[in-house]
Amino acid sequence: MERVILITGANNGIGLAMTQTLLEMGDRAPALDLSLKNLASTSHPNLLPLRCDGFQLWVTYHFRVQMGKLLTMMTEWAKKQ
């Protein structure tokens, strides 16, 4: 079964390794980080790199709205694949 797995900190270290491994396994990987420099060299149709500049993890109305938008975008992206 194909999975859609959101990876945070996907630009380097464990996050980058996890992203690359999941892609090799055939999963879809929306990948979030402050920079996409290292992800730029990873070309894969199941990769959705998302730069989250200034993304603040507050449990507020703003956070819920932003997460709702992100989840909607990821869901639509996954349906198209």
N, CA, C and O atoms as CSV, one atom per row, in Angstrom:
chain,resi,resn,atom,element,x,y,z
A,1,MET,N,N,0.830,-1.177,0.000
A,1,MET,CA,C,0.000,0.000,0.000
A,1,MET,C,C,0.878,1.244,0.000
A,1,MET,O,O,1.785,1.367,0.823
A,2,GLU,N,N,0.616,2.148,-0.902
A,2,GLU,CA,C,1.387,3.380,-0.983
A,2,GLU,C,C,0.986,4.314,0.162
A,2,GLU,O,O,-0.195,4.463,0.479
A,3,ARG,N,N,1.990,4.933,0.770
A,3,ARG,CA,C,1.744,5.839,1.885
A,3,ARG,C,C,2.131,7.256,1.503
A,3,ARG,O,O,2.967,7.459,0.623
A,4,VAL,N,N,1.525,8.238,2.161
A,4,VAL,CA,C,1.933,9.633,2.061
A,4,VAL,C,C,2.432,10.007,3.445
A,4,VAL,O,O,1.667,10.025,4.410
A,5,ILE,N,N,3.738,10.309,3.536
A,5,ILE,CA,C,4.361,10.564,4.836
A,5,ILE,C,C,5.023,11.942,4.815
A,5,ILE,O,O,5.917,12.199,4.008
A,6,LEU,N,N,4.578,12.817,5.701
A,6,LEU,CA,C,5.120,14.163,5.826
A,6,LEU,C,C,6.412,14.101,6.632
A,6,LEU,O,O,6.433,13.597,7.755
A,7,ILE,N,N,7.490,14.622,6.043
A,7,ILE,CA,C,8.793,14.651,6.716
A,7,ILE,C,C,9.134,16.103,7.047
A,7,ILE,O,O,9.146,16.958,6.161
A,8,THR,N,N,9.407,16.378,8.309
A,8,THR,CA,C,9.884,17.703,8.696
A,8,THR,C,C,11.395,17.619,8.888
A,8,THR,O,O,11.926,16.566,9.239
A,9,GLY,N,N,12.078,18.727,8.657
A,9,GLY,CA,C,13.539,18.712,8.742
A,9,GLY,C,C,14.133,17.867,7.632
A,9,GLY,O,O,15.135,17.180,7.832
A,10,ALA,N,N,13.506,17.918,6.450
A,10,ALA,CA,C,13.850,17.019,5.350
A,10,ALA,C,C,15.065,17.442,4.531
A,10,ALA,O,O,15.467,16.717,3.621
A,11,ASN,N,N,15.650,18.580,4.826
A,11,ASN,CA,C,16.741,19.077,3.999
A,11,ASN,C,C,18.107,18.486,4.341
A,11,ASN,O,O,19.021,18.537,3.518
A,12,ASN,N,N,18.260,17.928,5.540
A,12,ASN,CA,C,19.567,17.364,5.888
A,12,ASN,C,C,19.443,16.324,6.989
A,12,ASN,O,O,18.379,16.158,7.586
A,13,GLY,N,N,20.515,15.643,7.243
A,13,GLY,CA,C,20.582,14.677,8.335
A,13,GLY,C,C,19.586,13.539,8.217
A,13,GLY,O,O,19.368,12.982,7.141
A,14,ILE,N,N,18.990,13.210,9.350
A,14,ILE,CA,C,18.048,12.094,9.398
A,14,ILE,C,C,16.833,12.364,8.519
A,14,ILE,O,O,16.329,11.455,7.860
A,15,GLY,N,N,16.359,13.617,8.505
A,15,GLY,CA,C,15.195,13.959,7.681
A,15,GLY,C,C,15.442,13.713,6.206
A,15,GLY,O,O,14.574,13.180,5.515
A,16,LEU,N,N,16.617,14.094,5.712
A,16,LEU,CA,C,16.962,13.875,4.303
A,16,LEU,C,C,17.099,12.388,4.014
A,16,LEU,O,O,16.605,11.907,2.994
A,17,ALA,N,N,17.763,11.658,4.896
A,17,ALA,CA,C,17.926,10.215,4.711
A,17,ALA,C,C,16.572,9.506,4.719
A,17,ALA,O,O,16.334,8.603,3.917
A,18,MET,N,N,15.690,9.918,5.626
A,18,MET,CA,C,14.356,9.329,5.705
A,18,MET,C,C,13.562,9.622,4.434
A,18,MET,O,O,12.883,8.742,3.904
A,19,THR,N,N,13.648,10.846,3.952
A,19,THR,CA,C,12.941,11.219,2.721
A,19,THR,C,C,13.411,10.365,1.553
A,19,THR,O,O,12.595,9.806,0.821
A,20,GLN,N,N,14.713,10.264,1.380
A,20,GLN,CA,C,15.259,9.479,0.274
A,20,GLN,C,C,14.879,8.002,0.390
A,20,GLN,O,O,14.569,7.363,-0.615
A,21,THR,N,N,14.901,7.462,1.597
A,21,THR,CA,C,14.539,6.056,1.810
A,21,THR,C,C,13.071,5.812,1.496
A,21,THR,O,O,12.728,4.836,0.829
A,22,LEU,N,N,12.204,6.699,1.974
A,22,LEU,CA,C,10.771,6.537,1.700
A,22,LEU,C,C,10.476,6.619,0.211
A,22,LEU,O,O,9.642,5.871,-0.300
A,23,LEU,N,N,11.155,7.526,-0.491
A,23,LEU,CA,C,10.965,7.631,-1.937
A,23,LEU,C,C,11.412,6.349,-2.636
A,23,LEU,O,O,10.736,5.871,-3.547
A,24,GLU,N,N,12.536,5.796,-2.216
A,24,GLU,CA,C,13.026,4.541,-2.792
A,24,GLU,C,C,12.045,3.393,-2.551
A,24,GLU,O,O,11.958,2.464,-3.355
A,25,MET,N,N,11.300,3.464,-1.430
A,25,MET,CA,C,10.321,2.429,-1.099
A,25,MET,C,C,8.996,2.621,-1.835
A,25,MET,O,O,8.096,1.788,-1.731
A,26,GLY,N,N,8.883,3.724,-2.580
A,26,GLY,CA,C,7.669,3.974,-3.351
A,26,GLY,C,C,6.629,4.831,-2.659
A,26,GLY,O,O,5.515,4.978,-3.163
A,27,ASP,N,N,6.971,5.396,-1.515
A,27,ASP,CA,C,6.034,6.254,-0.801
A,27,ASP,C,C,6.060,7.664,-1.375
A,27,ASP,O,O,7.007,8.053,-2.057
A,28,ARG,N,N,5.012,8.418,-1.089
A,28,ARG,CA,C,4.969,9.836,-1.441
A,28,ARG,C,C,5.454,10.618,-0.238
A,28,ARG,O,O,5.089,10.312,0.897
A,29,ALA,N,N,6.276,11.630,-0.482
A,29,ALA,CA,C,6.898,12.334,0.637
A,29,ALA,C,C,6.814,13.850,0.467
A,29,ALA,O,O,7.668,14.445,-0.190
A,30,PRO,N,N,5.787,14.485,1.056
A,30,PRO,CA,C,5.847,15.940,1.197
A,30,PRO,C,C,6.956,16.243,2.206
A,30,PRO,O,O,6.952,15.702,3.311
A,31,ALA,N,N,7.895,17.098,1.834
A,31,ALA,CA,C,9.096,17.316,2.645
A,31,ALA,C,C,9.207,18.789,3.035
A,31,ALA,O,O,9.305,19.658,2.168
A,32,LEU,N,N,9.193,19.066,4.326
A,32,LEU,CA,C,9.233,20.429,4.853
A,32,LEU,C,C,10.591,20.756,5.445
A,32,LEU,O,O,11.203,19.934,6.127
A,33,ASP,N,N,11.053,21.971,5.173
A,33,ASP,CA,C,12.243,22.471,5.852
A,33,ASP,C,C,12.370,23.961,5.589
A,33,ASP,O,O,11.687,24.507,4.723
A,34,LEU,N,N,13.251,24.617,6.341
A,34,LEU,CA,C,13.493,26.043,6.144
A,34,LEU,C,C,14.261,26.309,4.862
A,34,LEU,O,O,14.156,27.393,4.287
A,35,SER,N,N,15.018,25.346,4.418
A,35,SER,CA,C,15.786,25.441,3.182
A,35,SER,C,C,15.563,24.161,2.381
A,35,SER,O,O,15.344,23.092,2.952
A,36,LEU,N,N,15.620,24.276,1.070
A,36,LEU,CA,C,15.464,23.101,0.204
A,36,LEU,C,C,16.743,22.826,-0.578
A,36,LEU,O,O,16.727,22.096,-1.568
A,37,LYS,N,N,17.853,23.415,-0.129
A,37,LYS,CA,C,19.125,23.319,-0.839
A,37,LYS,C,C,19.522,21.875,-1.149
A,37,LYS,O,O,19.830,21.562,-2.299
A,38,ASN,N,N,19.521,21.001,-0.162
A,38,ASN,CA,C,19.930,19.610,-0.375
A,38,ASN,C,C,18.858,18.795,-1.088
A,38,ASN,O,O,19.173,17.844,-1.802
A,39,LEU,N,N,17.597,19.162,-0.899
A,39,LEU,CA,C,16.510,18.450,-1.576
A,39,LEU,C,C,16.480,18.746,-3.073
A,39,LEU,O,O,15.922,17.974,-3.853
A,40,ALA,N,N,17.084,19.867,-3.471
A,40,ALA,CA,C,17.092,20.242,-4.891
A,40,ALA,C,C,17.751,19.178,-5.758
A,40,ALA,O,O,17.413,19.040,-6.933
A,41,SER,N,N,18.687,18.426,-5.190
A,41,SER,CA,C,19.382,17.390,-5.962
A,41,SER,C,C,18.592,16.074,-5.980
A,41,SER,O,O,18.978,15.124,-6.661
A,42,THR,N,N,17.487,16.025,-5.229
A,42,THR,CA,C,16.657,14.824,-5.194
A,42,THR,C,C,15.472,15.028,-6.122
A,42,THR,O,O,14.516,15.725,-5.781
A,43,SER,N,N,15.540,14.425,-7.283
A,43,SER,CA,C,14.466,14.555,-8.255
A,43,SER,C,C,13.654,13.266,-8.260
A,43,SER,O,O,14.160,12.206,-8.628
A,44,HIS,N,N,12.397,13.363,-7.850
A,44,HIS,CA,C,11.546,12.182,-7.792
A,44,HIS,C,C,10.092,12.626,-7.941
A,44,HIS,O,O,9.697,13.624,-7.338
A,45,PRO,N,N,9.289,11.912,-8.725
A,45,PRO,CA,C,7.893,12.332,-8.923
A,45,PRO,C,C,7.052,12.258,-7.651
A,45,PRO,O,O,6.010,12.909,-7.570
A,46,ASN,N,N,7.478,11.484,-6.661
A,46,ASN,CA,C,6.722,11.370,-5.408
A,46,ASN,C,C,7.201,12.331,-4.324
A,46,ASN,O,O,6.759,12.249,-3.178
A,47,LEU,N,N,8.109,13.244,-4.687
A,47,LEU,CA,C,8.622,14.227,-3.728
A,47,LEU,C,C,7.889,15.553,-3.913
A,47,LEU,O,O,7.775,16.057,-5.030
A,48,LEU,N,N,7.395,16.110,-2.813
A,48,LEU,CA,C,6.795,17.440,-2.816
A,48,LEU,C,C,7.572,18.295,-1.822
A,48,LEU,O,O,7.233,18.326,-0.639
A,49,PRO,N,N,8.629,19.005,-2.296
A,49,PRO,CA,C,9.416,19.833,-1.385
A,49,PRO,C,C,8.654,21.110,-1.027
A,49,PRO,O,O,8.148,21.803,-1.909
A,50,LEU,N,N,8.576,21.416,0.262
A,50,LEU,CA,C,7.853,22.589,0.744
A,50,LEU,C,C,8.752,23.397,1.666
A,50,LEU,O,O,9.188,22.909,2.709
A,51,ARG,N,N,9.023,24.629,1.276
A,51,ARG,CA,C,9.834,25.516,2.100
A,51,ARG,C,C,8.913,26.163,3.118
A,51,ARG,O,O,7.920,26.787,2.744
A,52,CYS,N,N,9.219,26.027,4.368
A,52,CYS,CA,C,8.350,26.545,5.425
A,52,CYS,C,C,9.029,27.688,6.166
A,52,CYS,O,O,9.184,27.640,7.386
A,53,ASP,N,N,9.426,28.695,5.439
A,53,ASP,CA,C,10.088,29.870,5.991
A,53,ASP,C,C,9.160,30.584,6.982
A,53,ASP,O,O,8.052,30.986,6.628
A,54,GLY,N,N,9.614,30.732,8.191
A,54,GLY,CA,C,8.846,31.449,9.190
A,54,GLY,C,C,7.674,30.663,9.745
A,54,GLY,O,O,6.829,31.225,10.442
A,55,PHE,N,N,7.608,29.395,9.454
A,55,PHE,CA,C,6.509,28.563,9.915
A,55,PHE,C,C,6.647,28.375,11.420
A,55,PHE,O,O,7.590,27.742,11.892
A,56,GLN,N,N,5.704,28.928,12.164
A,56,GLN,CA,C,5.815,28.890,13.620
A,56,GLN,C,C,4.792,27.915,14.183
A,56,GLN,O,O,3.612,27.963,13.836
A,57,LEU,N,N,5.252,27.045,15.043
A,57,LEU,CA,C,4.386,26.017,15.602
A,57,LEU,C,C,3.683,26.512,16.868
A,57,LEU,O,O,4.053,26.155,17.986
A,58,TRP,N,N,2.679,27.329,16.664
A,58,TRP,CA,C,1.867,27.824,17.760
A,58,TRP,C,C,0.512,27.128,17.721
A,58,TRP,O,O,-0.054,26.936,16.644
A,59,VAL,N,N,0.003,26.761,18.844
A,59,VAL,CA,C,-1.332,26.168,18.901
A,59,VAL,C,C,-2.321,27.327,19.036
A,59,VAL,O,O,-2.848,27.611,20.112
A,60,THR,N,N,-2.544,27.971,17.911
A,60,THR,CA,C,-3.441,29.125,17.841
A,60,THR,C,C,-4.316,28.966,16.615
A,60,THR,O,O,-4.159,28.025,15.837
A,61,TYR,N,N,-5.234,29.895,16.454
A,61,TYR,CA,C,-6.087,29.889,15.266
A,61,TYR,C,C,-5.229,29.933,14.000
A,61,TYR,O,O,-5.475,29.185,13.054
A,62,HIS,N,N,-4.228,30.803,13.984
A,62,HIS,CA,C,-3.355,30.935,12.812
A,62,HIS,C,C,-2.696,29.601,12.465
A,62,HIS,O,O,-2.652,29.211,11.299
A,63,PHE,N,N,-2.193,28.917,13.464
A,63,PHE,CA,C,-1.538,27.627,13.221
A,63,PHE,C,C,-2.517,26.622,12.637
A,63,PHE,O,O,-2.197,25.929,11.671
A,64,ARG,N,N,-3.715,26.540,13.220
A,64,ARG,CA,C,-4.707,25.583,12.722
A,64,ARG,C,C,-5.091,25.893,11.284
A,64,ARG,O,O,-5.253,24.977,10.478
A,65,VAL,N,N,-5.240,27.166,10.951
A,65,VAL,CA,C,-5.584,27.557,9.578
A,65,VAL,C,C,-4.458,27.156,8.641
A,65,VAL,O,O,-4.712,26.586,7.580
A,66,GLN,N,N,-3.212,27.445,9.017
A,66,GLN,CA,C,-2.074,27.113,8.160
A,66,GLN,C,C,-1.938,25.603,7.983
A,66,GLN,O,O,-1.685,25.132,6.874
A,67,MET,N,N,-2.104,24.843,9.059
A,67,MET,CA,C,-2.023,23.387,8.952
A,67,MET,C,C,-3.159,22.843,8.099
A,67,MET,O,O,-2.974,21.887,7.345
A,68,GLY,N,N,-4.337,23.453,8.219
A,68,GLY,CA,C,-5.465,23.035,7.389
A,68,GLY,C,C,-5.166,23.239,5.917
A,68,GLY,O,O,-5.462,22.373,5.093
A,69,LYS,N,N,-4.578,24.386,5.580
A,69,LYS,CA,C,-4.203,24.667,4.194
A,69,LYS,C,C,-3.151,23.675,3.716
A,69,LYS,O,O,-3.229,23.177,2.593
A,70,LEU,N,N,-2.176,23.389,4.557
A,70,LEU,CA,C,-1.113,22.449,4.198
A,70,LEU,C,C,-1.689,21.051,3.970
A,70,LEU,O,O,-1.354,20.394,2.985
A,71,LEU,N,N,-2.548,20.601,4.876
A,71,LEU,CA,C,-3.135,19.273,4.724
A,71,LEU,C,C,-4.018,19.183,3.487
A,71,LEU,O,O,-4.029,18.154,2.810
A,72,THR,N,N,-4.757,20.245,3.184
A,72,THR,CA,C,-5.579,20.265,1.973
A,72,THR,C,C,-4.698,20.172,0.735
A,72,THR,O,O,-4.995,19.409,-0.185
A,73,MET,N,N,-3.605,20.951,0.709
A,73,MET,CA,C,-2.696,20.926,-0.431
A,73,MET,C,C,-2.061,19.548,-0.588
A,73,MET,O,O,-1.952,19.043,-1.705
A,74,MET,N,N,-1.640,18.931,0.525
A,74,MET,CA,C,-1.017,17.603,0.458
A,74,MET,C,C,-2.022,16.565,-0.032
A,74,MET,O,O,-1.668,15.679,-0.811
A,75,THR,N,N,-3.268,16.667,0.416
A,75,THR,CA,C,-4.296,15.717,0.002
A,75,THR,C,C,-4.553,15.830,-1.497
A,75,THR,O,O,-4.639,14.819,-2.194
A,76,GLU,N,N,-4.676,17.055,-1.990
A,76,GLU,CA,C,-4.891,17.264,-3.425
A,76,GLU,C,C,-3.705,16.757,-4.232
A,76,GLU,O,O,-3.884,16.143,-5.284
A,77,TRP,N,N,-2.494,17.010,-3.745
A,77,TRP,CA,C,-1.286,16.544,-4.436
A,77,TRP,C,C,-1.278,15.024,-4.496
A,77,TRP,O,O,-0.969,14.447,-5.538
A,78,ALA,N,N,-1.612,14.375,-3.395
A,78,ALA,CA,C,-1.589,12.912,-3.339
A,78,ALA,C,C,-2.618,12.305,-4.281
A,78,ALA,O,O,-2.361,11.253,-4.866
A,79,LYS,N,N,-3.769,12.935,-4.443
A,79,LYS,CA,C,-4.807,12.443,-5.340
A,79,LYS,C,C,-4.361,12.497,-6.796
A,79,LYS,O,O,-4.765,11.653,-7.596
A,80,LYS,N,N,-3.532,13.477,-7.149
A,80,LYS,CA,C,-3.090,13.650,-8.538
A,80,LYS,C,C,-2.015,12.671,-8.934
A,80,LYS,O,O,-1.811,12.419,-10.121
A,81,GLN,N,N,-1.327,12.119,-7.965
A,81,GLN,CA,C,-0.206,11.221,-8.257
A,81,GLN,C,C,-0.680,9.858,-8.687
A,81,GLN,O,O,0.137,8.982,-8.970
